[in-house]
Amino acid sequence: MSAEATNPEAHPEARPELRRRGRSRLDLRRLGRAALLGPTSRDRLPDAIGHVAEAHRAHHPDADMSILRRAYLLAESSHRGQMRKSGEPYITHPLAVTLILAELGAETTTLTASLLHDTVEDTDVTLDQVRAEFGDEVCFIVDGVTKVEKIDYGAAAEPETFRKMLVATGNDVRVMSIKLADRLHNMRTLGVMRPEKQARIAKVTRDVLIPLAERLGVQALKTELEDLVFAILHPEEYESTRALIAAHAGESDPLPGIADSVRTVLREAGVAAEVQVRPRHFVSVHRISRTRGELRGSDFGRILILVGENADCYAVLGELHTCFTPVVSEFKDFIATPKFNLYQSLHTAVATPEGYVAEVIVRTRQMHRVAEAGVVALGNPYATATPDATAHPDEERADPTRPGWLSRLLDWQQSAPDPDTFWTVLRAELAQDREITVFRADGGTLGLPAGASCIDAAYAQHGEAAHGCIGARVNGRLTSLSSPLSDGDTVQLLLAQDTSSGPAAEWLDHARTPAARIAISSWLDAHPDRAMATTTAARAPLSVVGARGGGANAVADLPDATVRLAGCCTPVPPDAVAGFLVRGGAVTVHRVQCAAVAQMRAVGRTSVAVHWRATADCRVTLLAESFGRPHLLADLTEAIAREGVEVVSATVEPPVEGRVRHTYTLQLPDAAGLPALMRAMRDVPGVYDVSRA
Ligand code: MN
C-alpha cells in the first residue's frame, strides 16, 4: 500500500489545518463513515461521493457527475478490504484527495483520475481497464501518478529519484496536482509513523513538493503543507508559535473592526466588495514574528478584499489610500506585473488612528481562485483556450500543462552531468521566487529568474553556443556579461565567430539559471587547463567585515557584529554589497542591486559600510539538527573531515524527545566549500537540518 495514515484526532496539537479546514475535516470524517458502512445499500454510494460531487458542482455547475460515480464504484470495490494504518477503509484516501482537488476547482477528468489514482498500483485494476472504461486521458494521468508514487516512496530525496519523478509528471501538470493533494492528505495523517519516517517525508515535502506547489501557484495546498512540515521538523518553534496564536485569540482582535471601517468606506464610495479577515498560517506568523519582533493584534491576519473587475481593484485602492494612512513601502502591484505562477493582486498596508498597521490584499474573485488553486483552477488544458482575465498571451504560459519553467527544467535535466549537480541547482531554481521577462533583440522573449545576468540570457537563448559569448548589449548599450538583467530589458548577445573560446570560471559567479550553471560547469570539467587558470581568482573569501557606520547613522564599532549573508540575493565576492543593521545588532548583507536594498532605503534605513575581508579562510558555526542515534557524532565529524574542514569546537546538547542539536565551529580552507560541506552534513543519516548559527 503506497500511503499510510493515522487517526488525526490522536494528535490534535500537530494539526494546524483544524483551525482553517474544519469543514473539510468534518466532511472527511463523514466520508470515512459512509465508506465504512459500505455499498450494502446503493443509496449510500451517493452519500460517500456526494461531498465530492457537491464541491465539484460549486465550481462546475454543468459537470457530468456520472463518470465520477463510476470511478468511485470501481475504486471502492477494488480497494475493498484494504485498510489505512488508522484502521479506516482505504477508499477514504482517494476520496479525501479528490475532495481536496474538487474544492480547488479541478475539472472532471482530474477528479476521475484522482479517485482511481491508487487502483493500478495497489489493486487488481489494470491500466487497460481504466482506459477501456474512462478513456485515454484518465488512463494517462493515472499512469503518471502511479509512476510518481513508485519512485517517490523509495529513498525519496535522492537526486536521481526526484529526477525520475519530474520526468514522470512533466508531461502533464494534472499529475502533479494529484500528487500534491495526495501528499497533503498523507501529511495530514502522518502521525502514526515512526519519527524518522515522519521527518524524512516532511523533508522531501519541504524541499520538493512545497516549492512545486508554489511554482504551480497552489497557495491553498502550499500553506497547509508548510504548517504540517513546520510541526514535524521544528516542533519547538511550532509550539511557541501555537502559544503565540492561542494568546492572541484570548485578546481583542483589531482586524474585524478595521474590516468594518473598510466596508463602510467602500459602501459610501459605491464600490461593491466583499471584505474578509484572513488569519495567517502558522509559518507566516512565525516568519513575521522573527522579522517584526513582538507582534501586535493586527499582525495575526490580513484583510482580503474581493471585487468583480480589475478596475474595481484600483478603485478600492484609491479609497483605502484616501481614507486611511497608507504605508507606501508596502504597496505592490501584482496585477500590472503578475508573478510567474500567474498570481495577481494588489498588496498594501494601512495605518489606523489607533496606530495599528493592517496588511490588505485586493483582488478580483477570478484572481482569488487562481491565487488559491493555481494550475488546478486552469481547467482542462486540452480544451480550446478561452481568453479570460488571467490569460497571458506570452509563450511562457501558452501551455498550462507545461509552464515555461517546467519545460526548462525538463530540458536541462537531460544535460545535467550528474544527479547531484542536478539536485543542487534544482533546489536553487525552486528557491527563486519570481521571474523576469526580457526581450530578445531579434524578437521573442526569455523568461529568467530574478537576478539573472546576461550570461543566463546567453545560455537560455543559444544553449551551448553561448560558450562563445563575448559581450552583450542591454537596451542598446554595450555591457559586461555579468550585468544583471531587469524585467523588460532588451538584450542582444554577441557571439565570437571563432569557436575556440569558452566560458571563464568567473561566469559561475554570475550565472543563476541551472541551464547556464550546468553548461559552464560541464565545459570547465572538460577543459581542466582552462578552468584552473581562472578558478583561483574566482574563489575569493566569503567572510564580510562590518566597518564603521556609514552615512548619518551613529552606529559605532561593528567589527564584531554578527554578519548574515542575505538569502534573497546570496552575495559572494566580489559583489558590491550593502549591510543593514537588524534587530539584535546583527548586520545583514545584500548585493547592492538586490530589491531589498532599495526597499530598505525607501523606508529610510541607513546602510552600514561592509567590505569583503581579504583572508583566505573562513570560520563558521553550523547547527546540525538530528535524531539521536549511536555513532552520530562520529559520522558527522567524519563527514566534516572528508570535506577537508577542521573542527574548532563542538557542542552536543542533551537529546530532547529523541532529537539532538550539535553546534560545530569550523575552520574552512576556502569559504567556497561551505555549501558542499553543509550538503555533506545533511546527507548523514538522521540529520534533518543544517543551518548557519
Ligand atoms: Mn495516494
Boltz pocket constraint, residues with backbone or C-beta under 6 A from the ligand:
constraints:
  - pocket:
      binder: B
      contacts: [[A, 2], [A, 3], [A, 93], [A, 117], [A, 118], [A, 182]]
      max_distance: 6.0
